[in-house]
Amino acid sequence: MHASEETYLRTTAAASLALVATLLAACGGGGDSGFIPTQSTAASSSGNTTTTTPDSGGTTTTTPAETLPVLGVAVGATLKDCASLAGFSFANTTVSVANSITAGTLTVAGKPVGAHCQVKGSMYSRTSTVDGQSYAVGFEMRLPANWNGRFFYQANGGIDGNVATATGGIGGGGVLDNALDMGFAVISSDAGHQAPTPFFGIDPQARLDYGYQAVAKLTPMAKALIASAYGKGPDRSYFGGCSNGGRHTMVAMSRYPDDYDGFLVGDPGFRLPLAAAANIVGAQNYNALATTAGSPGTGFTQAERTLVSQAVLAKCDALDGATDGLVQDTGACQAAFNLDRDVPTCSGSRDGTCLTADQKQRIGQLFAGALDGNGQKFYSSFPFDAGLGTNGWATWKFSNSLNLDSGAVAFIWQVPPESQTGFVGATFTLTANIDTILAKITSTDSLYTENSLSFMTPPNPTDLSRLKKRGAKAMVYHGTSDPIFSSDDTQHWYDQLMAANGGDASNFARFYRVPGMNHCSGGPTTDQFDMLTPLVNWVEKGEAVDSVVASARGTGNAGGVNADVPATWAPDRTRPLCAYPKVARYKGSGDIEKAENFVCQ
């Protein structure tokens, strides 16, 4: 870390408070570098709840028995003057643009987004002494003319590297609204590097910014900019994203619990280096099964994947009381389905109606959890589910494993990184030794002083006692057909979080499985939902959320059609997403296309 950056991270809180008395204290980038979950010493809750009736927004609320702080409703304000923000001053920050954006310039689901101010800039511009490249923490903020008093940190996905439009996701696919349209001030960032390629990982500081330090730098600046724009800082601050954005959010939960009041976590890759390594092991195994060398997808074809999905449904679909193409009871399904028994074994050639014994052995082990060279599992199991036959599932397993995971592992997480000269991602993935990868992503040296499991993962993922005690809340969702980050991994984290809180974490954190959903969206699923509104109501009004209604995106959907929705479903099918460990079960009567005929039990 550069000396000026280290000084900044240590002194930001004081500088921010001097600028704006109403701002929350800023956190630095510290924290335990370990990645193994530890037990919390937080007070436990009784787990008893009192259920209320569903509200008009489709959520069912409860009030946990243990009393925790309710932080109160944010109070809005009117934007003073956009143009004047071009002169905004903050340590190590340059503002390049302050533009007034008229209503309707942006739209969401066909609706015009209101008038707002766009501010673009960067922090900590520098030239690396390691690779000679230019770096900065680039950002965009969008500040509504009519502000609701809330701040939303938009955590972006992938390996970052570009500043996405700062609109603020509310969850799922085909969104019908966004945080900006709801009146939030929203920030988006490139996380400290200016191209969505993995080569920034050659620079040690860029690795750390990507992992967690960009958030520490941006947060106090953003709150000060809001105060300058409206004459007051945000009353409530929220942090959210999916995929790597979900990882960013879980890291913020651990590292910055005082800076944010609500956390919206989607399909989190919170052990991203290990998940990527597991996907490389998967590609090697699928390639070993391939009929065309170097084409892992021919090792588990679409016909074969559809065969397995149908076999899963045959065993598991009715476990929730409705035969409807969705597996709600994921846990019971894993006990009911057996790949070796329930899928025919080929007696002759592969023709899409069977799997060979070798396919069953290799694929079964991948679902059970990727193994290192000593036969030890190093990443999570994946649940068998209904979404395996989709293009979204195949893309992550057979294409992204060659083209994305290879570069991320080789250049961002390994110590030392690979040489760029002659590097070919597909060759790396299909020939790399997994034990060498695992050793390098857990290594340090004099230049790379934090390993990837230190800078990429939450330091103490099950010790959220500070977040809990101050009244902050977290809502976490994960698709059960996610092919890259396993919902089993997130479920295991939540199981441990419950154990660390006397067996019940529901008074400050809740987990929602999304049956059939691939990575963040898509799959045979109901993937259109709003988790930001209920999160705000929980944080600010104390209304905990037992279930969130999700819709399918069939023909005519305003947010965009999901091609994976089966033709046999109503295009606007709805289902409740239940707070784990509850499962949506059919009541036994009524239209199975409607959420109201299901109950979380």
N, C-alpha and C positions, 0 to 999 in steps of 0.2 A: 504494500500500500504506500502511495506517495505520502510524504510527511504532511503536506497541506490537506490531504483528504483525511488523514487520521486526526489532525487537529480539528477539522470541520466536524467529524462524527462525534468528537468529544465535547464540542462547544456549541453545537447547533441549538440545544434546548435553551441555553441562556440567550443566545442571539435572537431566537424566535420570540421569547417572552419579552425581550426588550422592545421588539418591533410591535408586537400586538399582545396586549395583556390578556386577551380572551383565548389565545391559542393554548392547546394542550401541550404539555412538555414533550419535546421530541426525544425519540429513542435513538441510540447509536446502534452499531451493528454487532454488539457482543453476543454472548450466550454460549452455552455448552456446545462443543463441537461434536459431541457424540450423536449417533443416529439410532441407537437401540432405545426403544421406549422405556421410560422409567416410571415408577409409581409416584403418584401425586400424594401430597399430604393434605390436600383440600378436604374440607368438611364434607361428609357424605349427605346425600338427600334420602328422604324416606321412600321416594318413588310413587307415593300416592298422588292421584290426580282427580280433579273434579271436571267432568266434561261439560262443555256448553254446546249449544246448537250450532250447526254450520252457518257461516255468514254468507252474504250474497256473492262474495268473491270466490266461493268454493273451497274455503279452508275450514277445518274443524279445529277449535282451540281448546286448550286445557290450562289449568293453573296448577303447577307443581306445588306440593305441600311445603317444601322448604322455601323460605322467603329469601330472595336475592334482590338487590337493588333494581328498580325500574328507572331508567335514565331520563325519562321525560321527553315530550314531543318537541321536535325542532321548530324554530320560529324563522320564517322566511324574511327576505328583504328584496329590494329592487336594485338592479345594477346601476351604478352611478354613471360611469363614463368608460366605454370600451377603449377609445383611442388613448386615454391617459395611461392605460396599462402598458403601453409601449415603453414608458419610463419607469416601470417597476424595477426596484433595486433589491437584490438579495445576494448574499455572499456567494461568489463563484458561479453566478447565474447571468446568462445573457438572454434577453428577450429579443426575438427577431421579427415577430409579427403580432399585431393586435388588431384584428379585423372584426367589424360588425357583420354578423351573418343574419340575413333576413329570414323571417318565418317561411318555411316550405323549401328552403335550399336543401335541407336534409329531410328525408321521410323515413317512417318506420311502418311497415305493413300498410303502405298506401296513405298514411296519415302525415300531415306536415308537422315537422318538429318546430317548436317555437323559436322566436328570435333569441340570439345569444351572441356572446363574444368569444372569438377564437384567439387564444394566445399560444404562440409557439416559441420555443427557445431551447436552451441547452444548459447543462451544468458541468463543471469540471472538464472543460475542453483541454486536451493534452496530446502530446505525441509520445507514443510508447518508446522506451529505450530498449525494449526487447524485440519487437518486430518492425519498428519504424512507422507504424500506421497511426492515423489520427483517431482519437476516441473522444467521446463525450456522452453524457446522459441526456439524450434528446427527449423532449416532451411536447405534448399538446394539452392545453386545458380549454374546455368549453364551459362558459359561464352563462347560465340562462338570464335573460332580462328579468324574468319573474322567478326568483330563486326560492327554494323550499327550506333553506337553512341547512342542507345536507351536502356532504362531500363524498364522492365515490372514486376510489382508486381502481381503475380498470387494469387488471392483471392480464397481460396478453399471453398467447399460447406459443407453441413451437419453441424455437430458440431465440425468440424476439428478433431484434435487428431492424425493425421498422416501427414507426409511430403510427399505429392504427387510429382511425377516427375515434375520438373520445366520446363515445355514446353510452357505454356502461351496460353490460349484459345482465339480464334478469333471470337467465337459466334456460336450458334446453335448446331446441332448434326452432327456426321459423318464428322468431319472437314477434309479438304483437305490440310491444312497447319497449322502451329503454329508459335508463336512468336519466339521461339528459332530457328526454321528453317529459319525464315525471317531475322535472325541476331541480335535479341534482346538479351541482358543479362537478365535472368529471375530468380526471386526468388520465392520459395514456402515455406510455413511455416505450422507448426501444431497449430499455434495461442496460444501456451503456455501450452499445456498439451499433454501427450504422449500416449493417448489411445482414440479411438473414442467412448467413453462411457460418459454418462452425469455426472458421479460421481465427476468429477473435480469441479463441481459447488459448492461442499461443501467448497472449498477453495475460500475466497473472491477475492484474487489477480488473481487467474486463471479465475474467471468470468470476471474481468476487462480486462485481456489480450485478452481473447476470443472476448470481445465486441469491443475493440478499441485500447488498449494500446500496443499490440504486434506490430501493424503497426508503432506506434511511435518509438518503440525500433529498429525495423528492418530497417526502411527506411534509416537513416543516416549511419548505418553500411554497408548496401548494396551499397550505393553510394561510400562510402570510399573503399570498396573492389573492386568495378569497377575501381576506380581511380588507385588503386594499380596494378590491372591487365593490364590496358591499358595505364597508364600514364596520364589519364584525366578522369574526371567524366562524367556522361551521359549528353548529350546536351538536351535530352528530356526524360521525365519519364511518363510512362503509368500505369494505375491501372485497373484491370478488373477481372470479375468472374460472375458466374451465381448462382442463388439460395441464399444461405448464402453468397456466393462470391459476388453476386449482392448487398446484404446488406452491406458487408464490403466496397464495392466500393462507395455506397451512403454515408456511414459514413465518408469515406475518403474525399469525395467531400465537406462535411460540416466541418470536423475537420482539414484536411490537404490540403487546396486548393493551398498552396504555394509549396508543395512538388511534385505535379504531374501536368502534362500538359494535359493529356487526360484520360478520364474515360469511360470504356466500361462496362455498367450495364446490366446484363441479369436476367430476371424474379426475380426481387429483393424481398427478404423477409425483407423489410426494417422496417416492424412492426412485426417482427417474433414472439415475445411472444404472441401477440394478434391473429396472424394467427394460431398459434398452439392451442391456447385456442378455437378458432372458429372451428378448425378441431375436437377437443374433443367434442364440442357441436354437430357437425355433426355426429360423431360416436354414440353418445347417441341417436340421433333421428333416424338414420338408424337402430340401434339396437331395438328401440321401434317398428319399422316396420318389423323386421326380422321374418322369419318363423323358423329360428333356433337361439335360444337364445345365445348371445355371439358371433354371426357371423353377423356383420352389413351388409356385402355384400348381404345377403339374404333379406335385406330390400329394395334393389334397384338392381335387378339382371342385368346381362349383357343384356339379352333380353329386359328388361324394359329400360335400358339406351340407347340401340340402337334404341328403339322405340322413345324415346324423341329426340335423335340426328336426326333421320329421319324427325320427325315433325318440328324440327328447320329448317332443310334444305328445307322442303316443303314451309315454310313461308319466308325464308331469302336468300336462295341460289341465286335466280335471281335478288336480289336487286342491285347487282353490274353490271348487264347486261349480265352475263354468268352463265348458270346452269352447275356448274363444281365441286360441292362437297365442295366448300369453301365459307365461309361467310366473305366477305371483309368488308362490312358495318356493323360493330358490333353494332354501336349505333342505326341504323335504325332497326336492327334485334330485339333488346330488346323491341322496340316499337311495332313491327309487331307480335312477338310471344307471346302467352299467354298459359301457361301450362295447366290451367284449361279448356280452350276452345279448344285448338288444339291437345290435347291428349285424347283419349277415356277414359271415366270413367268406371271402372269395375262394371258390374251388377251382376256378379257371382264371381267365384274364380279368382285369379291372374294366368294368363297364358302367360304373355309376350306381350299381345296385348292391354293392358290397364293399368291404374293406379287406385288404390282405392282413395276414397276421402281423407282418412288420408294420403296416400302417397303424393297426390298433395299438401295438406296443409303443411306438414312438409318439403318436398323437395323444394317447392316454397319458403318457408321462409328461408331455408338455402341459396338458390341462392340470395334472397333479402338481406341477411346479418344476421349473427348469433346474437341471442339476449341473454342478461343477464336475471337474475331472475325477473327483473322488466319490462321486455319487451323492453329494450333499446338496440339498435344495437351498438355493440362494435367493429365490424370489417366490412370489405367491402362487398358489393354485389359481385357476380360472374356472368359473362355473360353466357347466354345460347349459346352453340356453338356446332360444329359438332364432337368434340372429346370426348364426354362423354362415349362412348361405349368401350373405349380402356382399356387394362390392366394397362397402366400407370396411367390413371385417377383413376381406382379402387384401385390400390395399395396405393395411398396416402390417399384416403378416408376411406378405410376399414381395411388396415393393418398397415400402418405407423402411423395412429392415435392411434393405440393401443400400438405400439412397439417403436416409436420414440418420438412422441409429448408428451407422458406420462412422459418419463424420463426427457426430456428437461424442461418441465414445473415444474416437481416435484423437480429437483435437481439444475438446472442452474438458474432458474428465480424466484422461490418462495423464500420468506423470512418469516420464516426460511424454509430451504429445508426439504423434507420428510426424514424419517428414511430409511436407506438402508435395515434394517432388515425386512424381510418378504414382501418387496415391489414387487408387480406384476403389470407391466405396463398396461395390459388389464383391470385389476380390477380397477386401478386408473382411467383410461379413462372412463369406463362405469359407475362408481359410484360417481365420484367427483362432488362436487357442484360448478357450474360455478362462482357464486358470491364469493365463498371462493378463487378460483383460481385467479380471477381478483383482489381481495383485496391483496393477497399475492404477486403477480407479480408487484404490485405498492407500496409495502411496503419496509421499511428499518428498521434496528436496529443498535445497537452499533457495531456489527461485519460486517454486510452487509450494507455499508453506501451509496451505489448507488442502486436504484431499476433497474429492468430489462429494463424499458422503458427509463432509462437514459443511461445505458452502451451498450444497443443493437441498439438503433435507432439514426438516424442523429439528432444532436441537433437542427438545424434550417434548415429543408430540403428545404424550399423555399427561403431562403436567401443565394444565391450563388453569391452574388455581388463581392466578392473578386476573386473567380474563374473566373467570367466573365470578370472583368476589366483587369486582367492580361493576358487574351488571352487563357486561358485553355478552353477545350471543353468537352462535355459529349454526348455520344450516348447511348440510353436506348432502350432495346427491351423486349417484353413480349408476351408469347403465350396466345392466347385468350381462350384456353382450359386448362390452368394451373389449377390443382385441389387444390393446397395448398396455393399459393400466388396469389391473384387475380389480373388480368390485369386491372380490374376496379380500384383497389387501386392505382396502378402505374399511370393510366390515371388521376385519381383525383389529385394525387400529381402534375402531369404535368400541369393540368388545373390551379392549384394554383400557380405553378411556372410562368405560362404565366401571370396570374393576377398580380403577384408581379413584373412583368417586363413590365408594360404598355400594357398587352394583347398579348405580343409576346416574347418568349424566344428562338426563332429559330436561333438567331445569336450566341448562345453558348451552347444550349442543345436541342436535338431532341429525340423524342419518336417514336418507330416503333412497331406497333402491328404485331404479327405473327399469322395469322388466322389458327385455327385448332391445333396449337402446344400445347402439354401438358407441363409438367414442364421441361423447358430448351431444350427439344428435344422430338421427337416422336409425335404420333397423326397423323390424316389425314392432312398432311401439307407439305409445302415446308420449311424445317427446316435446310437446308445446305447453309450457307452464311458466308461471311467474312466481319465483321464490323471493324476489326482492321485497315486494309489498308485505308478505307475511313476516319477513325478517325485520323490517322496519316496525311493524306493529308489535312484534315480540320485544324488541329492544326498547321501544319508546312507550308502549302501553302495557307491557307485561303479558301479552296474549300469545302463549305458546301454541305451536302448530302441530296437531296430530296428523293431519293429512293435507295435501295440496292437490287440487284437481288438475289433471293433465289431459290434453286432447291429442288425437291423431291428426295428422296433416294430410288428409285425402284431397281429392279433386276440389278445386275452388278455394283452398285455404288461403287467407289473406297474407299469411307469413311466408308462404312458399310450400309447394307440395313435396311431401316425402315419398319418393318413388318406391320405398320399401313397404309402404302400407298395403296389406293384402286387399285384393279386390273384394273379398268376402266381408270385409269390415265396413261399417258405416263410416263415411269419410270424416265425420266429426265425432267419432267415438271418444268417450271420456272415461277415465279411470282415476281413482284416488291413489296418489303416491303416499304410502303409509310410513310413518316414523318407525324405524326398526326398533325392536324386533317384530312389530306387528306386520301382518300380511293382509292385503285386500282380498276378501272372500265374498263370493256371491251370496246374497241373502236368500236365494232359492226361488224368487219370483221377480217379475219385472223385466224390462228391456235390458238385455246384457250389454247393449251399446252405451248405457248411461251409468255414470259414476254413482248416482244416487242409489243404485241397486246393489252396491257393494259396501262392505263395512270393514274397517281395520280391526283385526283381532289378533 
